[in-house]
Amino acid sequence: MIRFLTNLEWIELYNASGQSINIKGWKYKEVSTTVTLSASDMYMNPGDYFILARDSTIYSAFEYLKLPNENQKVKISSGISLNNSGENISITDSLNNLIDAVEYNPEWNNPELPDTKGISLERIYPGFRSNDKSNWSSCTDIRGGTPGLRNSIFTGGVSSNSSVTVSPNPFLRTVTGMKIFL
């Protein structure tokens, strides 16, 4: 999730894997900024969230983060400064291997909203590609964001055993009493 308020900016990492991950030495990078997420061992268990916020105003907007639960970790760093017109951001591990990256674009917000100021851009499903614009949209939560919580627009992945049924069948036409299947 990416927040677009001048005084309230954050990025959120979510461990969607089935294993614990040590983020010691991991780095957040923007065009001119690099922030180390943790200088010491810090494990993110499956389902954990790590929020990197620009300043402590995140606690005023989202009071539940003042006393985070066991799957929420928060770090304040004045080093982040998200560009509201879009930007390339990335997460690398301690060996500088790319973990994830996104070149977000504010046009990924819901086009039906007349004003998206103060509304987070959320990833719809963590299993889909980060740079897929169809995997992002505007937060629907009344607070404008859900740092450390499941995204308001989250959807589960589609199983390979899924099927789609359309009724009535748009490919079925009736011509002089005969049914034709295209």
N, C-alpha and C positions, 0 to 999 in steps of 0.2 A: 504494500500500500504506500502511496506517496501523497503527502499532504501539501496543499498549495496555498497556505496562508503565510504572509510575510513573517509574522511572529510565531507561527506554529508549524514547524516543518519536521517531518520524520520520515524514516524509511523503516520497513519492518522485514525481518527475515523470519521464515517459518520452516521448521524442520519437518518436511513431508516424508522423510525416509523412515525406514523401520529400525534405524540404529542411532545410538548416541554419537554426537559429533563434537569434538573439541575444537572450539573456534579461537584458541590461543594463536595470536599472530595473524589472524584474518584481517583483511583490510577492506574498507569501503572507499571507493574512488569515484570522484567526479572530475570534471575537466581540470580544475586547478587545486584539488583537495584530495588528501589521503588521510583517512582516520583508521587507526588500529582499533578493532572492536574489543579485544582483550589482550593485555600483556601477560596474563597468567592463565592457567588452565581454567576454562569455562566450558562446561558441557551443555549442549542442547540435546535433550532427549526427544524422541519422536513426539510431535505435536507441540513442541516448545516454540515460543515467540521471542525474538530479540528485537527491541525497538531502539533505534539510534535517533535521538531527538536533538534538535539544535539548542534548545534551552529548556529550563524547568517549567515553562508555561504549559507544557504538555500535561503536567499534574493538575493544573487548574481546569483544563478542558476535559480531562479524563481522570476524574478523581480516583477511580478504581486502581490506577497505576501507582498511587501513593503507597499502597500496600499490595504490591504485586503478588499473585499466587505463585506456586512453584513452577508453573510453566511460562511465566512472563519475566523477562529480564529487560531492564531499561538502562541505557547509557546516555548521558548528556554530553554533547560535543559541539562547541561553537563552530567547529570546522565544516559542518554541513551547511550548504546554502543552495538549495534546489532552485533551478532556473524555471520559472513558471511557463516559459515558452518552449520547454522541452530540453532534454539533456541526456547524455550517455552516462549511466552510472553502472558500476560493477562491484562485485565482491570477489576477492581473491583469497586463497589460503596462505599459510605461512611460507610456502615455497613459491608464491606468486602465480600459482595455477588458477585459471579462471574458474570460479564456482558458478557464477551466474552474472548476466549483464542484461541491461535493457536500455534502449534508447527511447525513452517515453516521449509522448507527444500529448499536449493538452487536448488535441482533437479526438483522443480516445474516450473522452468523457461522453456521457449520454447526450446526443444531439437534441433531445427533447427538452432538456433543461435550459431555461433562458439564461441562468447565471450559475456557474459552477464554483464561484469564489467561496472558499471555506468548505468545499466538498472534496473528500479524498478520491484519488484515482485508485481503484482496487483491482487486484487480479482475481479473475473469476474462478480459475481452477489451477492449483499449483502444479499439476501434472502436465499441463500444456505449455508450449514454448513461451518464454518471457517476452519476446519481441513480436508476438502475434497480436496485432491490434484488436482482434476479436476476443482476446482473452482479458481485456481490460474494460472497465466502465466506471461510472460514478457510484460512490457509496450511496446507499438508500437509508442508512441509519440516521435518525433525527439529529444526532450529535455531529454528523458530517464525517465521521471516521470511526474506526474500530481497532485502534492499535492494541495488540496483545489479545485480540479476540478473533473468532472466525469472521472473515469478511462478510459483509451484509449481502453481497451478491454471489457468494460461493455456490458452486454447483458441483456435484460429484461427477466423476468421469463416466463415460459411457462404456459399458462392458462389451467385449467382442461378441457376446452371445445375444446382444440386443437386437430387436427388430422394430420396424416402424410400420404401422398400419394406418392407411388413409381411407376414411370413409366419408362420403361416397367415393368410389374409385374414380379419379379424374381421367383415367385412361380408358374408361368404359364408355362407349358411345352407342346409342341406339339408332339404327338406320333401317327404315322400313321393316320394323319388327325383328331385325336380327341384331344380335349383340356382337360387337367387334372389339377385340382386345388388341391394342397396339403395343 
